Amino acid sequence: MLLDTDPKIKNITAVQLVKVTYPLVIAKTEDGEFVKVKLSDDQLQDPLFWDTLKNIRKSQLWVPLGRHFHQLLSNDWLMPTAQ
C-alpha cells in the first residue's frame, strides 16, 4: 500500500541519483532541485552499497529521500502489512 494518504508522506520526496562518486552522492528532486545525500559512516564504508547506488543511478530509478535530513529511506513508500 502506498503512503500517499498518510500525512508522513509530506516528509518524503522522490529523487533520482545524478552523481555517485565516493564519498559524494547528489540527487535531483522532482522539482529539479539538487541535494547532497547525507550518508552514514556504515554506508560510506560499504562497497556493496556503492555498487547499488551506481546501479540505481544508471537505471534512473526514483528513490525516497527524507526531506529534512536528506537521507535515503530503506523502507520506500510502503507501509508494513497488517498481521
C-alpha positions as CSV (number, residue, x, y, z in Angstrom):
1,M,0.0,0.0,0.0
2,L,1.3,3.4,-0.9
3,L,1.6,6.1,1.7
4,D,0.1,8.9,-0.3
5,T,-2.9,9.2,2.1
6,D,-0.6,9.2,5.1
7,P,0.5,12.6,6.5
8,K,4.1,11.3,6.9
9,I,4.4,11.4,3.1
10,K,5.0,15.1,3.4
11,N,8.4,14.3,4.8
12,I,9.4,12.2,1.9
13,T,10.4,13.3,-1.6
14,A,11.3,11.3,-4.7
15,V,14.7,11.7,-6.2
16,Q,16.9,10.4,-8.9
17,L,20.6,10.0,-8.2
18,V,22.6,12.1,-10.7
19,K,26.2,11.7,-9.3
20,V,27.6,8.8,-7.3
21,T,31.3,9.3,-6.7
22,Y,32.8,8.3,-3.3
23,P,32.2,10.0,-0.9
24,L,29.6,12.2,-2.7
25,V,26.0,11.4,-3.8
26,I,24.0,14.1,-5.5
27,A,20.3,13.7,-6.2
28,K,17.7,15.6,-8.2
29,T,14.2,16.1,-6.8
30,E,11.0,16.0,-8.9
31,D,11.1,19.8,-8.7
32,G,14.5,19.9,-10.3
33,E,16.4,20.9,-7.1
34,F,19.8,19.2,-6.5
35,V,20.5,18.0,-3.0
36,K,23.6,16.3,-1.4
37,V,22.6,13.0,0.1
38,K,23.8,12.5,3.7
39,L,25.3,9.1,4.3
40,S,26.1,7.2,7.5
41,D,29.6,6.0,8.3
42,D,28.5,2.4,7.6
43,Q,27.2,3.4,4.2
44,L,30.4,5.2,3.4
45,Q,32.4,2.0,4.2
46,D,30.1,-0.4,2.4
47,P,31.3,-1.4,-1.2
48,L,28.0,-3.2,-1.9
49,F,26.1,0.0,-1.0
50,W,28.2,2.0,-3.5
51,D,27.7,-0.6,-6.2
52,T,23.9,-0.5,-5.6
53,L,23.9,3.3,-5.8
54,K,25.7,3.2,-9.1
55,N,23.2,0.7,-10.5
56,I,20.3,2.9,-9.2
57,R,21.8,5.9,-10.9
58,K,22.4,4.1,-14.2
59,S,18.8,2.7,-14.2
60,Q,17.5,6.2,-13.4
61,L,15.2,4.9,-10.7
62,W,13.3,7.2,-8.4
63,V,14.1,6.5,-4.7
64,P,12.7,8.0,-1.5
65,L,14.7,10.7,0.4
66,G,13.8,12.3,3.7
67,R,13.2,16.0,3.1
68,H,14.6,17.2,6.4
69,F,17.8,15.2,6.8
70,H,18.4,14.3,3.1
71,Q,18.9,10.7,3.9
72,L,17.9,7.7,1.7
73,L,15.0,5.7,3.2
74,S,15.3,2.0,3.4
75,N,11.5,1.3,3.6
76,D,10.5,3.1,0.4
77,W,6.9,4.3,0.4
78,L,5.4,1.1,1.7
79,M,3.6,0.7,4.9
80,P,4.0,-2.5,6.9
81,T,1.5,-5.2,6.2
82,A,-1.3,-5.8,8.8
83,Q,-1.0,-9.0,10.7
